[in-house]
């Protein structure tokens, strides 16, 4: 683990949002498009060495904010994303 802050980026080529520590991908939430407006989030994971730091929440919050900016909708198959939305009512309007 480096001293640099962990960042979140959208990797559209891989259809996922990634947590990065420098250039290393240390976690991601994966989606696939369903039609023109829906993104189906089906998997989220963070490397064990980074657990307990709130990074999965940071990752999913970034992803949902980006989905909102892009005018898309969310289908949360991934249990983590589904639970996150359930605990954060400000994102419930994004879900189908």
OpenMM code with the backbone's topology and positions (N, CA, C; nanometers):
from openmm import Vec3, app, unit

residues = "UNK UNK UNK UNK UNK UNK UNK UNK UNK UNK UNK UNK UNK UNK UNK UNK UNK UNK UNK UNK UNK UNK UNK UNK UNK UNK UNK UNK UNK UNK UNK UNK UNK UNK UNK UNK UNK UNK UNK UNK UNK UNK UNK UNK UNK UNK UNK UNK UNK UNK UNK UNK UNK UNK UNK UNK UNK UNK UNK UNK UNK UNK UNK UNK UNK UNK UNK UNK UNK UNK UNK UNK UNK UNK UNK UNK UNK UNK UNK UNK UNK UNK UNK UNK UNK UNK UNK UNK UNK UNK UNK UNK UNK UNK UNK UNK".split()
positions = [
    Vec3(0.0853, -0.1171, 0.0000),
    Vec3(0.0000, 0.0000, 0.0000),
    Vec3(0.0899, 0.1235, 0.0000),
    Vec3(0.0632, 0.2155, -0.0898),
    Vec3(0.1450, 0.3355, -0.0992),
    Vec3(0.0859, 0.4466, -0.0134),
    Vec3(0.1581, 0.5589, -0.0062),
    Vec3(0.1102, 0.6740, 0.0698),
    Vec3(0.0170, 0.7625, -0.0120),
    Vec3(0.0074, 0.7358, -0.1414),
    Vec3(-0.0792, 0.8189, -0.2256),
    Vec3(-0.2251, 0.7840, -0.1993),
    Vec3(-0.3134, 0.8824, -0.2181),
    Vec3(-0.4547, 0.8536, -0.1949),
    Vec3(-0.5090, 0.7577, -0.3008),
    Vec3(-0.6031, 0.6758, -0.2583),
    Vec3(-0.6710, 0.5856, -0.3509),
    Vec3(-0.7683, 0.6694, -0.4347),
    Vec3(-0.7668, 0.6475, -0.5661),
    Vec3(-0.8535, 0.7222, -0.6558),
    Vec3(-0.9556, 0.6282, -0.7191),
    Vec3(-1.0616, 0.6874, -0.7739),
    Vec3(-1.1645, 0.6116, -0.8439),
    Vec3(-1.1718, 0.6634, -0.9864),
    Vec3(-1.1758, 0.5708, -1.0817),
    Vec3(-1.1868, 0.6088, -1.2234),
    Vec3(-1.2913, 0.5210, -1.2909),
    Vec3(-1.3482, 0.5726, -1.3985),
    Vec3(-1.4401, 0.4940, -1.4811),
    Vec3(-1.3588, 0.4351, -1.5945),
    Vec3(-1.3524, 0.3042, -1.6020),
    Vec3(-1.2841, 0.2348, -1.7111),
    Vec3(-1.3934, 0.1822, -1.8039),
    Vec3(-1.4347, 0.2672, -1.8986),
    Vec3(-1.5463, 0.2328, -1.9868),
    Vec3(-1.5139, 0.1126, -2.0742),
    Vec3(-1.3874, 0.0964, -2.1123),
    Vec3(-1.3493, -0.0171, -2.1966),
    Vec3(-1.3770, -0.1504, -2.1273),
    Vec3(-1.3582, -0.1546, -1.9965),
    Vec3(-1.3819, -0.2785, -1.9202),
    Vec3(-1.5189, -0.2793, -1.8539),
    Vec3(-1.5990, -0.1751, -1.8759),
    Vec3(-1.7326, -0.1631, -1.8170),
    Vec3(-1.7271, -0.1794, -1.6657),
    Vec3(-1.6438, -0.0958, -1.6045),
    Vec3(-1.6363, -0.0983, -1.4593),
    Vec3(-1.5767, 0.0321, -1.4076),
    Vec3(-1.6024, 0.0568, -1.2805),
    Vec3(-1.5399, 0.1663, -1.2081),
    Vec3(-1.4328, 0.1032, -1.1208),
    Vec3(-1.3144, 0.1642, -1.1176),
    Vec3(-1.2008, 0.1020, -1.0503),
    Vec3(-1.1472, 0.1888, -0.9379),
    Vec3(-1.1072, 0.1223, -0.8292),
    Vec3(-1.0276, 0.1835, -0.7243),
    Vec3(-0.8830, 0.1610, -0.7618),
    Vec3(-0.8022, 0.2681, -0.7562),
    Vec3(-0.6609, 0.2543, -0.7909),
    Vec3(-0.5730, 0.3137, -0.6817),
    Vec3(-0.4680, 0.2407, -0.6511),
    Vec3(-0.3617, 0.2873, -0.5630),
    Vec3(-0.2410, 0.3039, -0.6538),
    Vec3(-0.2071, 0.4279, -0.6882),
    Vec3(-0.1139, 0.4567, -0.7970),
    Vec3(-0.1713, 0.3929, -0.9233),
    Vec3(-0.0958, 0.3025, -0.9870),
    Vec3(-0.1451, 0.2401, -1.1098),
    Vec3(-0.2094, 0.1032, -1.0859),
    Vec3(-0.2058, 0.0565, -0.9619),
    Vec3(-0.2594, -0.0761, -0.9313),
    Vec3(-0.4098, -0.0695, -0.9086),
    Vec3(-0.4846, -0.1574, -0.9763),
    Vec3(-0.6283, -0.1691, -0.9524),
    Vec3(-0.6475, -0.2535, -0.8269),
    Vec3(-0.7111, -0.1933, -0.7264),
    Vec3(-0.7275, -0.2627, -0.5979),
    Vec3(-0.8733, -0.2974, -0.5693),
    Vec3(-0.9605, -0.2622, -0.6608),
    Vec3(-1.1016, -0.2961, -0.6456),
    Vec3(-1.1802, -0.2414, -0.7631),
    Vec3(-1.3033, -0.2908, -0.7770),
    Vec3(-1.3875, -0.2429, -0.8864),
    Vec3(-1.5329, -0.2799, -0.8623),
    Vec3(-1.6203, -0.2074, -0.9304),
    Vec3(-1.7609, -0.2455, -0.9410),
    Vec3(-1.7913, -0.2544, -1.0896),
    Vec3(-1.8446, -0.3660, -1.1284),
    Vec3(-1.8613, -0.4013, -1.2697),
    Vec3(-2.0068, -0.3873, -1.3113),
    Vec3(-2.0270, -0.3455, -1.4361),
    Vec3(-2.1630, -0.3308, -1.4874),
    Vec3(-2.1682, -0.3758, -1.6321),
    Vec3(-2.2887, -0.3948, -1.6815),
    Vec3(-2.3084, -0.4131, -1.8254),
    Vec3(-2.4343, -0.3373, -1.8648),
    Vec3(-2.4322, -0.2791, -1.9837),
    Vec3(-2.5499, -0.2038, -2.0271),
    Vec3(-2.6654, -0.2982, -2.0601),
    Vec3(-2.7857, -0.2508, -2.0321),
    Vec3(-2.9067, -0.3220, -2.0704),
    Vec3(-2.9961, -0.2196, -2.1401),
    Vec3(-2.9908, -0.2188, -2.2714),
    Vec3(-3.0621, -0.1159, -2.3468),
    Vec3(-2.9834, 0.0141, -2.3455),
    Vec3(-3.0505, 0.1228, -2.3762),
    Vec3(-2.9837, 0.2520, -2.3876),
    Vec3(-2.9660, 0.3251, -2.2555),
    Vec3(-3.0504, 0.2934, -2.1574),
    Vec3(-3.0477, 0.3759, -2.0359),
    Vec3(-3.0043, 0.3030, -1.9100),
    Vec3(-3.0125, 0.1706, -1.9061),
    Vec3(-2.9837, 0.0987, -1.7824),
    Vec3(-2.8418, 0.0425, -1.7799),
    Vec3(-2.7809, 0.0538, -1.6606),
    Vec3(-2.6543, -0.0136, -1.6328),
    Vec3(-2.6808, -0.1135, -1.5211),
    Vec3(-2.6528, -0.2396, -1.5488),
    Vec3(-2.6755, -0.3468, -1.4513),
    Vec3(-2.5450, -0.3714, -1.3763),
    Vec3(-2.5416, -0.3355, -1.2482),
    Vec3(-2.4239, -0.3582, -1.1644),
    Vec3(-2.4335, -0.4978, -1.1054),
    Vec3(-2.3342, -0.5825, -1.1376),
    Vec3(-2.3453, -0.7226, -1.0968),
    Vec3(-2.2334, -0.7733, -1.0065),
    Vec3(-2.1297, -0.6919, -0.9816),
    Vec3(-2.0219, -0.7416, -0.8964),
    Vec3(-1.9374, -0.6259, -0.8455),
    Vec3(-1.9026, -0.6310, -0.7169),
    Vec3(-1.8130, -0.5336, -0.6555),
    Vec3(-1.7142, -0.6096, -0.5688),
    Vec3(-1.5872, -0.5713, -0.5767),
    Vec3(-1.4887, -0.6309, -0.4866),
    Vec3(-1.3752, -0.5335, -0.4605),
    Vec3(-1.3138, -0.5486, -0.3411),
    Vec3(-1.1979, -0.4707, -0.3005),
    Vec3(-1.0957, -0.5699, -0.2470),
    Vec3(-0.9685, -0.5523, -0.2859),
    Vec3(-0.8628, -0.6404, -0.2378),
    Vec3(-0.8633, -0.6458, -0.0849),
    Vec3(-0.8382, -0.7656, -0.0302),
    Vec3(-0.8422, -0.7863, 0.1149),
    Vec3(-0.7524, -0.6886, 0.1909),
    Vec3(-0.6375, -0.6558, 0.1357),
    Vec3(-0.5439, -0.5660, 0.2036),
    Vec3(-0.5960, -0.4246, 0.2212),
    Vec3(-0.7056, -0.3930, 0.1541),
    Vec3(-0.7636, -0.2588, 0.1609),
    Vec3(-0.9004, -0.2574, 0.2276),
    Vec3(-0.9415, -0.3706, 0.2824),
    Vec3(-1.0749, -0.3769, 0.3433),
    Vec3(-1.0791, -0.2955, 0.4723),
    Vec3(-1.1991, -0.2561, 0.5112),
    Vec3(-1.2166, -0.1828, 0.6356),
    Vec3(-1.1843, -0.0349, 0.6275),
    Vec3(-1.1613, 0.0175, 0.5079),
    Vec3(-1.1268, 0.1596, 0.4915),
    Vec3(-1.2395, 0.2399, 0.4270),
    Vec3(-1.3537, 0.1768, 0.4038),
    Vec3(-1.4649, 0.2473, 0.3424),
    Vec3(-1.4492, 0.2678, 0.1924),
    Vec3(-1.3571, 0.1940, 0.1321),
    Vec3(-1.3283, 0.2158, -0.0099),
    Vec3(-1.4390, 0.1647, -0.1013),
    Vec3(-1.5052, 0.0562, -0.0641),
    Vec3(-1.6150, 0.0063, -0.1475),
    Vec3(-1.7263, 0.1109, -0.1536),
    Vec3(-1.7550, 0.1755, -0.0421),
    Vec3(-1.8557, 0.2814, -0.0407),
    Vec3(-1.8136, 0.3999, -0.1257),
    Vec3(-1.6866, 0.4378, -0.1158),
    Vec3(-1.6343, 0.5476, -0.1986),
    Vec3(-1.6485, 0.5132, -0.3462),
    Vec3(-1.6171, 0.3895, -0.3803),
    Vec3(-1.6253, 0.3415, -0.5181),
    Vec3(-1.7694, 0.3468, -0.5705),
    Vec3(-1.8617, 0.2914, -0.4941),
    Vec3(-2.0007, 0.2846, -0.5391),
    Vec3(-2.0628, 0.4240, -0.5448),
    Vec3(-2.0300, 0.5100, -0.4489),
    Vec3(-2.0807, 0.6480, -0.4516),
    Vec3(-2.0336, 0.7190, -0.5795),
    Vec3(-1.9058, 0.7039, -0.6133),
    Vec3(-1.8513, 0.7638, -0.7359),
    Vec3(-1.9259, 0.7113, -0.8582),
    Vec3(-1.9453, 0.5797, -0.8621),
    Vec3(-2.0124, 0.5174, -0.9771),
    Vec3(-2.1555, 0.5693, -0.9910),
    Vec3(-2.2282, 0.5745, -0.8799),
    Vec3(-2.3677, 0.6194, -0.8855),
    Vec3(-2.3767, 0.7669, -0.9235),
    Vec3(-2.2852, 0.8490, -0.8727),
    Vec3(-2.2834, 0.9901, -0.9113),
    Vec3(-2.2576, 1.0044, -1.0607),
    Vec3(-2.1675, 0.9218, -1.1131),
    Vec3(-2.1365, 0.9265, -1.2563),
    Vec3(-2.2559, 0.8798, -1.3394),
    Vec3(-2.3219, 0.7744, -1.2950),
    Vec3(-2.4415, 0.7250, -1.3650),
    Vec3(-2.5467, 0.8363, -1.3705),
    Vec3(-2.5655, 0.9052, -1.2592),
    Vec3(-2.6634, 1.0147, -1.2551),
    Vec3(-2.6244, 1.1247, -1.3546),
    Vec3(-2.4967, 1.1637, -1.3545),
    Vec3(-2.4490, 1.2679, -1.4463),
    Vec3(-2.4721, 1.2306, -1.5923),
    Vec3(-2.4593, 1.1039, -1.6220),
    Vec3(-2.4735, 1.0553, -1.7594),
    Vec3(-2.6194, 1.0301, -1.7973),
    Vec3(-2.7121, 1.0500, -1.7030),
    Vec3(-2.8540, 1.0335, -1.7322),
    Vec3(-2.8963, 0.8891, -1.7481),
    Vec3(-2.8227, 0.7983, -1.6837),
    Vec3(-2.8538, 0.6554, -1.6919),
    Vec3(-2.9304, 0.6104, -1.5688),
    Vec3(-2.9736, 0.4852, -1.5702),
    Vec3(-3.0452, 0.4225, -1.4598),
    Vec3(-2.9640, 0.3025, -1.4102),
    Vec3(-2.9916, 0.2600, -1.2875),
    Vec3(-2.9168, 0.1509, -1.2245),
    Vec3(-3.0090, 0.0324, -1.1985),
    Vec3(-2.9607, -0.0862, -1.2319),
    Vec3(-3.0208, -0.2114, -1.1873),
    Vec3(-2.9148, -0.2776, -1.0997),
    Vec3(-2.9433, -0.2898, -0.9708),
    Vec3(-2.8433, -0.3381, -0.8753),
    Vec3(-2.8634, -0.4861, -0.8473),
    Vec3(-2.7931, -0.5708, -0.9217),
    Vec3(-2.7930, -0.7145, -0.8957),
    Vec3(-2.6889, -0.7454, -0.7880),
    Vec3(-2.5801, -0.6697, -0.7890),
    Vec3(-2.4738, -0.6868, -0.6893),
    Vec3(-2.5288, -0.6544, -0.5506),
    Vec3(-2.5139, -0.7460, -0.4546),
    Vec3(-2.5671, -0.7216, -0.3199),
    Vec3(-2.5079, -0.5964, -0.2547),
    Vec3(-2.3803, -0.5687, -0.2777),
    Vec3(-2.3204, -0.4504, -0.2149),
    Vec3(-2.3844, -0.3230, -0.2684),
    Vec3(-2.3985, -0.3125, -0.3998),
    Vec3(-2.4584, -0.1932, -0.4602),
    Vec3(-2.6036, -0.1800, -0.4141),
    Vec3(-2.6754, -0.2902, -0.4122),
    Vec3(-2.8151, -0.2892, -0.3678),
    Vec3(-2.8255, -0.2403, -0.2234),
    Vec3(-2.7407, -0.2926, -0.1342),
    Vec3(-2.7417, -0.2507, 0.0065),
    Vec3(-2.7018, -0.1042, 0.0213),
    Vec3(-2.6029, -0.0610, -0.0573),
    Vec3(-2.5580, 0.0781, -0.0518),
    Vec3(-2.6735, 0.1716, -0.0863),
    Vec3(-2.7445, 0.1404, -0.1936),
    Vec3(-2.8577, 0.2236, -0.2350),
    Vec3(-2.9667, 0.2216, -0.1273),
    Vec3(-2.9895, 0.1055, -0.0657),
    Vec3(-3.0885, 0.0961, 0.0408),
    Vec3(-3.0552, 0.1835, 0.1608),
    Vec3(-2.9262, 0.2024, 0.1887),
    Vec3(-2.8826, 0.2828, 0.3033),
    Vec3(-2.8659, 0.4302, 0.2680),
    Vec3(-2.8699, 0.4635, 0.1400),
    Vec3(-2.8493, 0.6021, 0.0956),
    Vec3(-2.9660, 0.6442, 0.0061),
    Vec3(-3.0732, 0.6940, 0.0683),
    Vec3(-3.1956, 0.7247, -0.0069),
    Vec3(-3.1746, 0.8239, -0.1211),
    Vec3(-3.0680, 0.9016, -0.1147),
    Vec3(-3.0436, 0.9991, -0.2219),
    Vec3(-3.0156, 0.9326, -0.3568),
    Vec3(-2.9923, 0.8008, -0.3555),
    Vec3(-2.9669, 0.7285, -0.4811),
    Vec3(-3.0845, 0.6420, -0.5262),
    Vec3(-3.1887, 0.6327, -0.4446),
    Vec3(-3.2984, 0.5412, -0.4775),
    Vec3(-3.3733, 0.5815, -0.6033),
    Vec3(-3.3682, 0.7107, -0.6401),
    Vec3(-3.4356, 0.7545, -0.7627),
    Vec3(-3.3671, 0.7056, -0.8885),
    Vec3(-3.2456, 0.6525, -0.8760),
    Vec3(-3.1707, 0.6023, -0.9918),
    Vec3(-3.2063, 0.4594, -1.0298),
    Vec3(-3.2750, 0.3883, -0.9399),
    Vec3(-3.2896, 0.2446, -0.9580),
    Vec3(-3.4154, 0.2059, -1.0330),
    Vec3(-3.4004, 0.0984, -1.1075),
    Vec3(-3.5134, 0.0369, -1.1781),
    Vec3(-3.5359, -0.1028, -1.1230),
] * unit.nanometer
topology = app.Topology()
chain = topology.addChain("A")
for resn in residues:
    res = topology.addResidue(resn, chain)
    for name in ("N", "CA", "C"):
        topology.addAtom(name, app.Element.getBySymbol(name[0]), res)
